Amino acid sequence: MRPRPWFKKGRLLAATGLVIVCAFPAFSGQPCAGCHPKEVQGFLATPMAHSMGPPGRGPSGTFYHSVSGTRFTIRSSTDHMTQRMERDGLASQYPIAYSVGSGAHAVAYLIQVGNHLFESPLSYYAAFGWGMSPGYENLKAPDFYRAVRPQCLFCHVGEALPIAGTLNAYRNPPFAAEAITCERCHGPATAHLRNPVPGSIINPAKLPSRARDSVCEQCHLSGEVGIPNPGKQITDFHAGENLEDVYTVYVYESSRGAAHPNALTIISQSQQLALSECARKSGDKLWCGTCHDPHALPKDPVAYFRARCLQCHGAALLASHPKPNQNCFGCHMPRLPAGRGGHTIFTDHRIAIYTARELAELRAASLLNGSAPATNDDELVPWHNPPSQFAERNLGLAYARVGGQLESFPFVRRGYQLLLSASNDFPNDPVLLRAMGKIISGTKAEADAEALFDKALAVEPNSALVYDDMAFAAENAGDNESAIKYLEKTLQLDALLVAPYEHLARLYAANHQLALAHQTYVRFLKAFPGNIEAKRDVLRSSDDFHTDNAKPDAPPSRP
């Protein structure tokens, strides 16, 4: 029997009050609500207003992950949740710090270790209850070690406060605003509060079409990868700008063909809408706000969206339209499984006429994930062109990152060629330098890789991530001593990075320095006292160390 969704009638209302208090403490009678009470109250009923909230949004329960043999036990109350893991006789328990997601499709969970945020391997899904978070499904040893980067939070948080130069470290508290606020679509409100007249704050509907669409695309267009311009982060985008003023979204060229659309993916509504005949014939007039009111949820969605369709198509359409003709989106915007969406169902925004066979093919393609190129000769293209001076650099980074994810040598090679060509114009760009260094690590150009990382360090001298890259490059060159030195520096700069501990311990063990390998695992467990693999590593390395020292001819261990 399916579990009853906890966020349906009644229980959503109970949770809603908590989220409003948490996400909008200033909205109890001031700034926006003072002059715009209807819009604020309407917005607070939408999923955007519940994009992040307190930890207890999800029921108590259990879940067994057969791939890893891990049993999860969830204990949840109104404002508290713990998730316990048990595997191979070892156990750990984590208090959840934040829930992420409105619950309309799913809720993910974050823990906080020191000032670092990590994602739980367990999520709650509207369709079927507890399950593994996307990307964790096939792991043999899932744990709370996935770093939550600022760009991962951008679409779910009003304003995160990351510490520059780190992977997943944040200020205390980590958020200036938790759930999405009015400023996400209307821009900074400071000038408007000083002079509250029309024109002193952004109205997306009155922006030029490219900037208008960018307001929605910041959270409803993921493409294959987003590449920030030099010196920028994705989180720097603000309403009123064109998206590519800050970063470029790259998609597969095949996905731009309306005749043979790619599989539905979780954050591609803007991409889908652009393929629709409605959008293509509107001359940039049709946009998300044509049909969606961000300040209200329709009481009767079928009637509401039917009226929106008839605004353009006219009532005369009904006379010639096959019956039934009451539910427009039920036929022309079917709900389909979303690739990369953790078993979720999303509305297809391509507004098309589908045969039963086409729908079946789309469902099958989506279930296969839809993350690879449609053909072997597919290419990455910008959703909209970046400033010309960044075009080659950004495209090179896109090919390098997507190629790395897909383990596609042709993509990685093309990325390197583009970056090499662009490097003369960006000689001190740490992002470009690191990308090139990582690509040529493990080749005969190790000296060149080291020089690239040294240049990146000159720009970012306290970057733990650059030292981590250098460690892999040194190991690939057969220089374990340098790799150890770089990893020690990595952990000196950021002791709450997970992977460097295991990498460092492995190198110490390979160098027959078993005492130092064991000490590294002890440090790992001290940093992450709940990590099951850290506990296992400490036990195993202790046995290895004592067994090795018990041998009559064992060489003396390094103190």
N, C-alpha and C positions, 0 to 999 in steps of 0.2 A: 504494500500500500504506500502511495506517495505521502511524504510528510506534508502536513498542512503548512503552507508558507506563513512564516511568522509576521510578514509585513503586510498581510491582507487587512481587511476591515478590522477596526478596533485596535489591533496591535500597532498598526502604522500610526494611528492617532496618538497612542501612548508614547511611541518613539519620537514622533514629530515634535512634541514639546521639548524633549531633551535636546534634539538637534537644534531647534531654534534658539534655545538658551545658550547652547555651546557656540553656534556659528554666528549668531547675530546679537551679541550682547548689547550693541548700541541701538538696535532697532526696537527697543521696548517703547520708544516715544520720541526718538530723535534720529539723526540726520534725515535719512530718506523717508521714513515713515511719517514724519511730521507734515510733509507737503504732499506725499504720494502714498497715502495709506492703502488705497485700493491696489495699486501696483505691487507694493511690498507684500501685502497679505496674499495676493494671488501668487506672487513668486515663491513665497514660503511654502506653498502647497506643491511646488514642482520638484522633480527629482534633483534639479541643480542645487536647490537649497538644502538638500540632504546628501550632498556628494561626499561628505565626511562627517563623522560624529563620534559619540562615545563608544566605548568598547563593547557594551553588552547588546549590540544589535545582532541577534542570532540566538537560536534556541540551544539549550543543553542537549547533549547527545553523544554518540560515538560514531567512529568511522574507521574502517580497516582498509589499509592500503596493501593490497596483495603483492604488488611488485617488490616492495621493500620489506614486507612483513611488519609494518608499523601500525600499531593501534593508537588511535587518537581518542581522547576523552575530553569533552567540552563541558565546562560548568559556566553557566551564564545567568546573570541577574540584570536588573534594570541598568546599572551603570558599571558593571564589572564582568570580566570574562577571564577564565584561565583555559589554556589548551595544554593538555598533557600528552606526551609521546612515550610509547614503550616499544622497544625493539631489542631482541636478542638478550633479554634479561637486564637491560639498562633502561632508565627512565629519566625524563626531564619534564619540567613544568614551567610555563611562561605566562605571566600576566599580560593580557592584551592592552596596548596603550590607546589605539585608535582603530575604528572601523572605517573602511573606504568603500564608497559606492552607496547609491540610494536604496538598493534592495530591489529595484524594479527588475534587474537581471541577476545581480550577484552582489555579494559583499566580501571584500578582502580584509585582512587584518594585519596590523603592524605591531611590532614590539619595539621597545626602546632599551638599548644597552648603552649606558653612559649617555652621550649626546648623539648616538648613532641610531638610525631607524632601519629595521629589517622587516621583510615580509614573511608572514606565516605561510607554510606550505599548504595550509587548509583554507578553503573558502566556502561560503554558503551560497547555493544557487537557488534561484526562484523555482526552477523547474523540478528539482529533485532533492534538494537538501544539501548536506555536507559532501564535499568532494575535494580533490586536489586542485590547488591553484594552477593556472596555465603555466606550462613549462616544468612542473613538478611531477606530472603523471607517471613518467617512466624512470624516475630516479631511484637508484638502489639504496640511497641513504639520505632521504629528505630531512631537512632541518631548517631552522630559522636563520639562514645565512645569506639570503638574497638581499643585497644592499638596495635600499630605496633611494634612488637618485632624485634630485629636484625635478628633472624633466618627467619622471614617472608620476609625480604628484601634481604637476601643473594643471591638469584638467579636473582635479578633484579637490583642490585646496584653494581657498581664497587668496592666501599669500603665505608661502613657505619662507623660512629664514635660514637658508643654507650657509655654511661657512665656506667661503671661497677657497678653491683649490683642493677641496676634499671630495671624496666619493659620496658619502652619505652622512656627514656630520652636520648638525644643525645647532642654532642658538637655543637658549633656554628662556622661554618655551620655543618650540620649533616652528610655530605658526603665529603670524600676526592676525590672521583670520582663518578659521578652519574651513567651513564649507564655502562654496562659491557665493560671492557677494555681488551687489549691483555694479561695482567698478569693473568687473570682468568684461562686461559688455558696454559700459558707458564711460570707461576711463576714469582717471583720478577725479575725485569730487571736490577737491580743495577750492578751485576757482569758482565752482558753482555754489558752494556754501557761502563764499564771500559775496557773491553777486548772483542770486538764484533767478536768473532770467533765461529764456530760451537762447541757445547758442553758447552758453557758458559751460555746457557739458555735452558730451557726444551723444547724438541720437543715431544709432546705426542705420536706420532707414533713410537718413538724409545724407549719408556719406556717398562719395563716388563708389561705383559698383565694386571695384576691386577691394577697397578698404572695407566696404560693407560686408562683402563675402568673407573677408579675412576674420571678422569678428567671430563668425560661426566656425570657420575652418580651424581656428586655433585649437578647438577641442573635438571637431568632427571630421578631421582629415589627418590620418596618420601616414598614409602612403606606405612606402617601404622603408623610408628613413627620412629624418629631418636633419639638415646640416646647418648649424648656425654660421652666420657670417663671421669673419675674423673679429675677435674681441667681444663677441656676443654669446648669449645663452638663449635657448628657446624660451626660457622664463622671462626674458626681457621684453617680450611682445606686449604691447598695450593697444587697446581699442583705438582706432583712428589711423593706425599704420597699415601699410600693406604687409602681409605676412613675410614676403621675401625681403623687406627692409631689415628683417631680423634673422630669418632663417628660410631655407629652401626645402620644400617637400619634394621628394623624388618618387615617381611611380613607374611601373612598367609601361612601355609604349603600347603594348597590346591592350592594356586596361583602358585606354582612351578610345577604343573602337566601340561605337554604340551597337554595331551589328553582332559582335561576339564578346559580350562583357565577361570579365573575369569573375571568379567566385566572390561571393559576399564576404567581406572581412569586418571585424568588429567596429572599427572607427573609420568608416569610409562613406558616411552619408553624403558629404559634400561631393565626393568623387562620383557617387552613384547619380545624384541629382543632376550633375552636369551632363551625364549621358542621356538623360531623358529627352524625349522629343519636346516636352513642354518647355524645358529650359533652353534647348537649342533654338527653338522658334520664337523665344520671347525677346531676343535681343538684349540680354542682361537684365531684363525687368524681373524675371522670376528669381526669387532667392528664398532662403529658409523662412524669413519672416512673412512671406506671402501666405504661407499656410500655418505657421506656428506662432502662437502668442507666448513669449517667454514669461509673461506676467500672469498666466492663468492656465489651468488644465480644463479642457472642455468637459462639461457634465455628460454630454452625449457625443462621444467621439465620432460615431458613424454619421450622425446628422451634421455635426460641425464641419468635418472634412468634406462631406458631400457638398455643403454650401460653398466651401472654398473652391472646389473643382468647378462648380457651376458659375462662379464669378467670371471665369475665363471662357468656359465652354458653352455657357448659356443653357437655359431651360429647354431650348429646342432639341438639344441632344437627347433628352429623355424620350422623345417620341420615337426616335429611330434606334435607340439603344436596346439591346436584348434584355429581357427580363430574367432575373430581378435586377433592378438598377438603383437600389437604395444604398448599397455599401460599396463605394468607389474603391477605397483602399483595400478592401477585402479581396478584390480581384486583381487590381492593378499594382498593388504594393504588398505582395504576400510576405508573410513572416517566414524567414529561412534561417537555418543554422548558420552561425557566423564562424568562419575560420579564424584561428587565433583568439577565439572568444571564450574558451573554457566551457564549451557545451551550452552556449547561450543562443537565444533566438532573437533576431533583430528584424526590423521592417526594412524591406528592400525599397530604396528611394529612386529606382530607375523608372518608375511610373510607366510600365510597359504592358503590352498584351501578350500573355504567355500561353502557350499550349501546355497540356498536361505533361508532354514529353520534355519540353524545355524546363518546366519547373522541376521535374525529377532530375534532370541533368545538373541544374543549378544546386539542388540540395546535395547531390553526390559530390560535386566539385567543392562545395563549401566544407563538407565533412572531411575532405582530404586536406583541408587547411587553407589552400589558396595562397601560400606564401612563396612559392617558387615561380620562376618565369613561365609564361604560357608556352613558349618555344625556346629551343636552345639558343637561337639567335636574337632573343628578346633584348631590349635595351632599356636602361633607366633614362628617364627624361624628367625635367622639372615640371611640376604642376604649373607654376608660373616662373618665368625666367628671373634669376637673381640679378642684381646689378652686374653689368658686363665684366667688371674687373674681378668679380668673384666666381664667374661661371665655371672656369676650368678647375679651380681649386675645389669648389663645392661638389662638382660632379665627380672629381677624383676621390674625394672622401666618401661620397655615396657608394661608388663602386667598391671601394676598399672595405667598407663596413658590411654592405650586403653580401659581398663575396666571401668575407670571413664567416658570416652567419650561415651561408649556404655551402661553405667549403668549395666554392667555385673558383678554380685557378684562373680561368679566363677573366672573370670579373675582377679578381684581385690584381691580375697583371695589368688590365686596362686602368684600374685605379692608380697603380703605381706610375704608369706612363703619364697620366694626366697630372699627377702630383709633382712628378719630376719636372714637367714642363712649367708648372705654375710656381715652382719653388724659387725661381729667380725673383719673382714679384713679391714673394712672402718669405724672405730669408729667415725671419725670426718669429714665425708663426708656430707656437708650440704644438697645436693640434695637427698641423700638416707634418711637422718634424717627427712627432711620435708615430703618426700613421705610416710614414715612409720607413721609419726605423723598425717598426714591428713587422712590416712586410718583408724586409730583407734580412731580418734575423734568421739565423739557421742556414744562410746561404754563404757563398764565398766572400760576400761583401760585409763581413762582420765588422771590419774596421770602419766602414762607412756608416753602419748602423750605430756604432758607439759614438761616432762624431755627431750624428744627428741627435742622439739622446743628450749628449753634452751641450749642444746648442739649445735644446729644449730646457735643460736645467739652468742655463744662463738666464732664461726668461722667467722660469718658475723654480727657483732654487730650493724651495721647501715642499716640492710636490712628491708625496709618497708614491703616486701613480707612475711618475717617470722612473723612479728607482725600481719599482716593480717591473716595468718594461725592461729596464737594463738588466735585471737579474735573469729574465728569460733569454735575452740576447746572449749574455755571458755563458749561460748553461748550454745553449745551442752551439756556442763556439768551443765547448769543452773546457771552459774555465770555471770550474765549480767554486774555487776560492773567491773569485770576484763576484760570482752570483750570490754566494753566502754574504759577502760584505754588503751588497746592494739590498738584499732582503732584510738584513739587520737594520739598515738605514730606513728601509720602508716602514718597519714596525716601530722604529724609534720615532718617526714622524707621525704615524697613525697606528696605535696599538689595537685598534678595533677593525682591522681588515682581516677577513677570515682566511682567504686562500694563501697568503704569504706564510702563515704558520706551518701549514702542511708541506708547502714547497720547501721551506727552510729545513724542516726536520728531515725531509727526504734526502736533501743534499748532505746534511750532516751524517746521516746513516750511510749514504753512498761513499763518504770519505772515511768510514769506520770510526766516526766520532759519536759513538752510541750514547755516551753520557750527555753530550750537547743535544743530540736528537731528543732524548727523553726530557731534558730541561725545556726544550722548545715546546714540546707537547704540554708540559706543565704550565708554561706561560699561556699557551692557547686555552687551556681549561680555566686558568685564572681570569682571562679576559672574557671568556664565554662559559661561565660555570654550568649552564644548562645544556651545552652542546653534547649530544650523545656520542658523536664521533670523536670529540676531544676526550671524553671519558675513556672510550675504547682505545684511543691512541696512547693515552697515558699508561693504561694497564699493559698493553702490548709492548710498548717501548721499554717499560720497566722490566718485563720478563726478558726481552732481548738483551738489555744491558747486563742484567745479572747472569744470564746464561753465558754471555760472551766473557764476562770477567771470571766465570768459574772454570774456563778452559785453562789448562796448564800453560799453554803457549800463547795465551792472549797478550797482545801488546798493551802497554800501559795506556790508559785512557787519558785524553786531554782534560785537565781540570776545568 
